[in-house]
Each structure stands twice: as C-alpha cells, then as structure tokens.
Amino acid sequence: MESLLDMNPVPGYLELESELYMERGVINRVKELRDARGWTQEELAQATGVSRQSINSIERNRYVPSLALALTFARVFGCGTDEIFDLESER
C-alpha cells in the first residue's frame, strides 16, 4: 500500500525523509533503568505488554520501539521519554 506522500510527493519531502532517517541511531537506557530496579527482562516485558524477546532486541539496539511503546516505557519507569531514548549525536 502506498501512502499519499508516495503517490503525490510534496516538494522537499524526499530530502526531509533522508535527513530524518540518516545513519543516526537511537540510544536507549532501557537496560540501565531495568537493572536499577532489579527487574528481569521478563518482568519488564510483562509490565509493558511485549515479549521478552522484544525487550532484548530493544536493549541491544536491534529494534527501535514505536512511539506508543516508548510512552509505555516512560510510564513504567516514571520518567520522560527523553530520559530513556535519545538520538546519537552527529559525528
């Protein structure tokens, strides 16, 4: 399925898209925050409603969580999403 942006490109959209998805990664503190609470990956998975494998993938930077999941982490850890996730600095 194509989006409306694919069918009717907005001038500058492709340049913006490439800027947003350049090789910058997401840094996350999920493992650090989980360890500070003494939780296992399974306990965090149950608290957030995802699988233990998803927690493992997020902690190993193999998967970037959706906005909804990032907000769930913020609620579970009692802090803002910007305290959990950040973009890598450009080098």
ROKOL-358905 format. One record per residue: residue in three letters; x, y, z of N, C-alpha, C, O in turn. Coordinates in nm, 3 decimals, padded with zeros to 5 digits. Example, Ala and Ser with C-alpha at 12.3 -4.5 7.8 and 13.67 -1.06 7.14 Angstrom:
 res     n_x     n_y     n_z    ca_x    ca_y    ca_z     c_x     c_y     c_z     o_x     o_y     o_z
 ALA  01.319 -00.569  00.780  01.230 -00.450  00.780  01.320 -00.330  00.780  01.424 -00.332  00.846
 SER  01.285 -00.225  00.708  01.367 -00.106  00.714  01.290  00.003  00.787  01.341  00.114  00.804
//
This chain:
 res     n_x     n_y     n_z    ca_x    ca_y    ca_z     c_x     c_y     c_z     o_x     o_y     o_z
 MET  00.084 -00.118  00.000  00.000  00.000  00.000  00.088  00.123  00.000  00.181  00.133  00.080
 GLU  00.060  00.216 -00.087  00.137  00.339 -00.094  00.069  00.447 -00.011 -00.053  00.451  00.000
 SER  00.151  00.534  00.046  00.094  00.647  00.119  00.066  00.760  00.021  00.113  00.757 -00.092
 LEU -00.011  00.857  00.064 -00.039  00.973 -00.021  00.089  01.048 -00.055  00.099  01.107 -00.162
 LEU  00.188  01.045  00.035  00.315  01.111  00.006  00.389  01.041 -00.106  00.461  01.105 -00.182
 ASP  00.373  00.909 -00.117  00.436  00.836 -00.226  00.367  00.864 -00.359  00.432  00.875 -00.462
 MET  00.235  00.876 -00.354  00.159  00.896 -00.477  00.166  01.041 -00.524  00.172  01.067 -00.644
 ASN  00.164  01.136 -00.431  00.167  01.279 -00.462  00.278  01.344 -00.379  00.250  01.409 -00.278
 PRO  00.403  01.328 -00.420  00.513  01.377 -00.338  00.505  01.527 -00.312  00.475  01.606 -00.402
 VAL  00.531  01.564 -00.191  00.536  01.704 -00.151  00.676  01.754 -00.181  00.774  01.687 -00.147
 PRO  00.689  01.872 -00.243  00.824  01.924 -00.269  00.907  01.928 -00.140  00.862  01.980 -00.038
 GLY  01.027  01.872 -00.147  01.115  01.870 -00.031  01.097  01.750  00.059  01.177  01.728  00.150
 TYR  00.992  01.670  00.034  00.965  01.555  00.121  01.080  01.454  00.119  01.123  01.408  00.224
 LEU  01.129  01.420  00.000  01.235  01.320 -00.008  01.361  01.366  00.063  01.430  01.286  00.127
 GLU  01.392  01.495  00.053  01.509  01.548  00.124  01.488  01.540  00.274  01.580  01.505  00.348
 LEU  01.367  01.572  00.320  01.336  01.566  00.463  01.343  01.422  00.511  01.399  01.396  00.618
 GLU  01.287  01.330  00.434  01.289  01.190  00.473  01.432  01.140  00.488  01.464  01.072  00.585
 SER  01.519  01.174  00.394  01.656  01.126  00.404  01.727  01.190  00.521  01.816  01.128  00.580
 GLU  01.690  01.311  00.557  01.751  01.376  00.674  01.706  01.308  00.802  01.786  01.290  00.895
 LEU  01.578  01.269  00.808  01.526  01.205  00.928  01.581  01.065  00.949  01.599  01.022  01.063
 TYR  01.609  00.994  00.841  01.649  00.855  00.852  01.793  00.831  00.813  01.828  00.723  00.765
 MET  01.878  00.930  00.834  02.019  00.909  00.805  02.073  00.811  00.909  01.997  00.762  00.992
 GLU  02.197  00.783  00.905  02.254  00.676  00.986  02.267  00.708  01.134  02.353  00.653  01.201
 ARG  02.184  00.795  01.183  02.185  00.821  01.327  02.101  00.715  01.395  01.992  00.682  01.349
 GLY  02.153  00.662  01.503  02.080  00.560  01.575  02.014  00.617  01.700  02.038  00.732  01.738
 VAL  01.934  00.536  01.760  01.868  00.574  01.884  01.945  00.512  01.999  01.972  00.392  02.000
 ILE  01.980  00.594  02.094  02.045  00.548  02.216  01.934  00.528  02.319  01.847  00.613  02.334
 ASN  01.938  00.416  02.389  01.835  00.398  02.491  01.896  00.352  02.622  02.004  00.292  02.626
 ARG  01.824  00.382  02.731  01.868  00.347  02.865  01.778  00.240  02.927  01.772  00.228  03.049
 VAL  01.709  00.163  02.843  01.614  00.065  02.894  01.683 -00.035  02.986  01.634 -00.060  03.096
 LYS  01.795 -00.092  02.943  01.865 -00.191  03.026  01.911 -00.129  03.157  01.898 -00.189  03.264
 GLU  01.966 -00.008  03.149  02.014  00.061  03.270  01.899  00.083  03.368  01.914  00.058  03.488
 LEU  01.785  00.130  03.319  01.670  00.156  03.406  01.611  00.025  03.460  01.568  00.020  03.576
 ARG  01.609 -00.078  03.378  01.559 -00.209  03.423  01.649 -00.265  03.532  01.601 -00.311  03.636
 ASP  01.781 -00.261  03.509  01.877 -00.311  03.608  01.867 -00.234  03.739  01.877 -00.293  03.847
 ALA  01.848 -00.103  03.732  01.838 -00.020  03.853  01.720 -00.062  03.940  01.722 -00.044  04.061
 ARG  01.617 -00.117  03.877  01.500 -00.164  03.952  01.511 -00.311  03.991  01.424 -00.363  04.062
 GLY  01.616 -00.377  03.945  01.634 -00.518  03.977  01.539 -00.609  03.903  01.511 -00.720  03.949
 TRP  01.487 -00.563  03.788  01.391 -00.642  03.711  01.462 -00.729  03.609  01.569 -00.694  03.560
 THR  01.401 -00.842  03.579  01.446 -00.925  03.468  01.382 -00.870  03.340  01.290 -00.788  03.345
 GLN  01.432 -00.918  03.226  01.369 -00.879  03.100  01.224 -00.926  03.097  01.137 -00.856  03.045
 GLU  01.198 -01.043  03.151  01.061 -01.097  03.154  00.968 -01.008  03.236  00.854 -00.983  03.196
 GLU  01.016 -00.959  03.350  00.933 -00.871  03.434  00.901 -00.740  03.362  00.789 -00.690  03.370
 LEU  01.000 -00.684  03.293  00.976 -00.561  03.218  00.882 -00.588  03.101  00.796 -00.506  03.070
 ALA  00.898 -00.702  03.037  00.809 -00.739  02.927  00.664 -00.746  02.974  00.574 -00.697  02.906
 GLN  00.642 -00.807  03.089  00.506 -00.816  03.143  00.451 -00.679  03.178  00.334 -00.651  03.155
 ALA  00.536 -00.591  03.234  00.492 -00.457  03.272  00.457 -00.371  03.151  00.373 -00.281  03.160
 THR  00.522 -00.398  03.037  00.499 -00.316  02.918  00.408 -00.383  02.815  00.366 -00.319  02.719
 GLY  00.379 -00.512  02.835  00.289 -00.581  02.744  00.353 -00.627  02.614  00.284 -00.643  02.513
 VAL  00.484 -00.649  02.617  00.554 -00.701  02.499  00.628 -00.829  02.538  00.627 -00.868  02.654
 SER  00.689 -00.893  02.441  00.762 -01.017  02.470  00.900 -00.988  02.529  00.954 -00.879  02.513
 ARG  00.956 -01.088  02.597  01.092 -01.075  02.648  01.190 -01.055  02.533  01.288 -00.982  02.547
 GLN  01.163 -01.119  02.421  01.250 -01.106  02.304  01.250 -00.961  02.253  01.352 -00.912  02.206
 SER  01.135 -00.894  02.261  01.129 -00.753  02.220  01.214 -00.667  02.312  01.286 -00.579  02.266
 ILE  01.207 -00.693  02.442  01.290 -00.619  02.538  01.437 -00.641  02.506  01.516 -00.547  02.505
 ASN  01.474 -00.766  02.481  01.612 -00.798  02.447  01.657 -00.724  02.322  01.767 -00.668  02.319
 SER  01.573 -00.721  02.219  01.608 -00.653  02.095  01.622 -00.502  02.114  01.710 -00.440  02.055
 ILE  01.537 -00.445  02.196  01.545 -00.301  02.224  01.674 -00.270  02.300  01.745 -00.176  02.267
 GLU  01.702 -00.349  02.403  01.823 -00.326  02.483  01.951 -00.341  02.399  02.051 -00.275  02.426
 ARG  01.947 -00.427  02.299  02.065 -00.450  02.215  02.067 -00.359  02.091  02.148 -00.379  02.001
 ASN  01.978 -00.261  02.088  01.967 -00.166  01.977  01.942 -00.233  01.843  01.987 -00.185  01.740
 ARG  01.871 -00.343  01.845  01.832 -00.411  01.721  01.694 -00.368  01.676  01.655 -00.393  01.562
 TYR  01.619 -00.304  01.765  01.482 -00.264  01.737  01.457 -00.131  01.805  01.488 -00.114  01.923
 VAL  01.400 -00.036  01.730  01.361  00.093  01.786  01.211  00.085  01.813  01.133  00.062  01.721
 PRO  01.171  00.105  01.939  01.029  00.090  01.973  00.942  00.198  01.909  00.990  00.307  01.876
 SER  00.816  00.167  01.893  00.718  00.264  01.844  00.699  00.374  01.948  00.744  00.361  02.062
 LEU  00.635  00.480  01.907  00.605  00.588  02.000  00.519  00.538  02.115  00.543  00.572  02.231
 ALA  00.419  00.458  02.083  00.331  00.404  02.189  00.410  00.323  02.291  00.386  00.335  02.411
 LEU  00.504  00.241  02.244  00.584  00.162  02.337  00.680  00.250  02.416  00.703  00.227  02.534
 ALA  00.737  00.351  02.351  00.826  00.445  02.422  00.748  00.516  02.534  00.801  00.535  02.643
 LEU  00.625  00.553  02.507  00.542  00.617  02.611  00.509  00.519  02.722  00.498  00.558  02.839
 THR  00.491  00.393  02.688  00.467  00.290  02.790  00.589  00.273  02.878  00.576  00.263  03.000
 PHE  00.709  00.271  02.818  00.832  00.266  02.898  00.839  00.386  02.993  00.875  00.371  03.109
 ALA  00.805  00.503  02.944  00.809  00.624  03.027  00.716  00.611  03.147  00.751  00.647  03.259
 ARG  00.597  00.558  03.123  00.502  00.539  03.233  00.553  00.436  03.333  00.545  00.457  03.454
 VAL  00.604  00.324  03.282  00.654  00.217  03.370  00.773  00.264  03.453  00.782  00.235  03.572
 PHE  00.866  00.338  03.390  00.986  00.385  03.461  00.964  00.516  03.536  01.049  00.557  03.614
 GLY  00.851  00.582  03.513  00.820  00.706  03.584  00.910  00.822  03.544  00.949  00.902  03.629
 CYS  00.942  00.831  03.416  01.025  00.941  03.367  00.985  00.975  03.224  00.905  00.904  03.164
 GLY  01.040  01.082  03.171  01.008  01.123  03.035  01.076  01.036  02.932  01.180  00.975  02.959
 THR  01.018  01.030  02.813  01.078  00.951  02.706  01.217  01.000  02.671  01.303  00.921  02.632
 ASP  01.240  01.130  02.686  01.374  01.184  02.654  01.479  01.142  02.755  01.599  01.157  02.731
 GLU  01.436  01.089  02.869  01.530  01.035  02.967  01.563  00.889  02.938  01.657  00.833  02.994
 ILE  01.485  00.828  02.849  01.505  00.687  02.813  01.569  00.675  02.675  01.660  00.594  02.655
 PHE  01.521  00.757  02.580  01.566  00.747  02.442  01.623  00.880  02.395  01.574  00.987  02.433
 ASP  01.726  00.873  02.312  01.787  00.993  02.254  01.847  00.955  02.120  01.878  00.838  02.097
 LEU  01.864  01.053  02.032  01.932  01.028  01.906  02.081  01.041  01.925  02.128  01.126  02.000
 GLU  02.156  00.956  01.856  02.302  00.967  01.858  02.341  01.103  01.802  02.275  01.154  01.711
 SER  02.445  01.161  01.856  02.495  01.287  01.804  02.559  01.264  01.669  02.615  01.158  01.641
 GLU  02.550  01.368  01.583  02.619  01.357  01.455  02.767  01.366  01.479  02.813  01.441  01.566
 ARG  02.843  01.289  01.403  02.988  01.288  01.423  03.057  01.359  01.311  03.180  01.368  01.310
//
